[in-house]
Amino acid sequence: MVEICPVLYIIVPCYNEEAVLPVTAPIFREKIRGLTQSGSIAGGSRVLFVDDGSSDATWDIIRELSEKDEAFCGISQSRNRGHQNALIAGLTEAVDRCDITVTIDCDGQDDINAVDEMIRAYRDGCDVVYGVRKTRKTDSFFKRFTAETFYRIVNSMGGEVVFNHSDYRLMSSRAVKGLLEFEEVNLFLRGMVPMVGFKSTSVGYDRQERMAGKSHYPLSKMMAFAWDGITSLSTRPIRFITCLGALVSLASIVGIIWALTVHTMGDTAWGWSSLVCAMFFIGGVQLLSIGVIGEYVGKIYLETKHRPRFILKDTAGLPEKADR
């Protein structure tokens, strides 16, 4: 049964965010205060910052915020582990301290006011509420095209990814506990959360420009993240290789039959062009196939090691776990 006044933890992953953190932290704090005063959430709700091994003053700022205001708390990872691992670290620490969590980036681009509607959806019985961008007007044509193409490709590959959803979402404690039962180290939460199940819905919002600082996700990282998402959620690329191999084999059989036929008829023209083209084509297909298979083998290698997904170095203002 949904509690009347749930305890909320807003989880904010941070990596070298010393420029934007002083700007967005008061916004998160004000949202907590407003929701508490309106009776939407209970006292004891907090903003949990996750320092992902920053090399600047991010952790110092988080620690200072937690010392001045008990609504702020933080955890610091021993080294940079990536955005997805930072989210898992925050969810792991928050799950026994709250009833609902909201994950949101530190840069202020996601509209924090959408949390109000997320909580209303939670009260209506939803365990997962996805924040979904209404439009991509602030993106360049190239970024908009590549992002939308990515969502379509992942879904066509069998991954259940909510279109135009990043990692801005509300999850109940039981949904988080379900997510934490997934023990893989190759994380792609946008595809893993829908696999947890439970009732879900989405809330639309308008994405703004970054409030300060620079983005830590250049095109190269975005492409790598997309590839990790596809290979973490689906084995269809390997099936595609199988189909491609079957087609190439079929084409080769047809080519052999054709070559034998023209040779028997005495109408042969020996040249190196056809041979070189065939070698390059077969070689390219083989290298591509080995590369994709190697990607999966590498992920299996990492999974079998059972390495921890995060290691905490320090905490600041983190309350004791509640019996939930």
C-alpha angles and dihedrals in degrees: 000000000000113000118237094230111022123192109246128205116192105206115207120184112209132192118173092335100146090126099052102029096078088052100048101034093074089049091055091045092051091051091053090049094048094048091048093050092049091052094243093121135020129252113269092053112140149184110243114200118199113204106208098205096292119192095207132060095290095114092046089055092048092050091049092050091051092050093052099042128026089209087076125069135158149191127207125211119221091238141353109292101164137262097286094051090048090055091049090050091052094046091048093053094042102045096082093041102053146028098229136019132203118198116204136160121255097234097081095237094120113075106247090199089072086075089077092062091042090057091049089053089050090053088053089059106271117139094190126038118183122210106223126188113240094207140355097225092132092057126086117249091254094051092045092049095047094045095050091044089053093055091049093048094049092050092047088052091057100265116135099224121161108236114252092001119131119176099301104119146128119234130182118231092255091051090051091049088051091051092050090058087072100090102186119125094210097082129194104160096182088068098033098054094061088051090061091069125204124128113308142175138171137243122207123224141164117250116224134205118277108275097219143342127030132296116260092204110081121176093270092057092045091053091048090048091051092050091048089051094053096046093043095054106035144034093201093107088064090048088050089055089052091052091045091050090050091050093048090048091050091049090049091053090050090048092051091050090049092048093050091047096053091042091054090049090051092237099123128142114193115211140150098226096076091044094050092047091051092049093049092047096049092042092051093049091049094049092047091049093048090049094053093044089047090055090058093044089052091052091049089051092054093045094052091055091062092212116179115264092221140002119205120224100181144352132210127200093342110157125221118276116266125225100255 
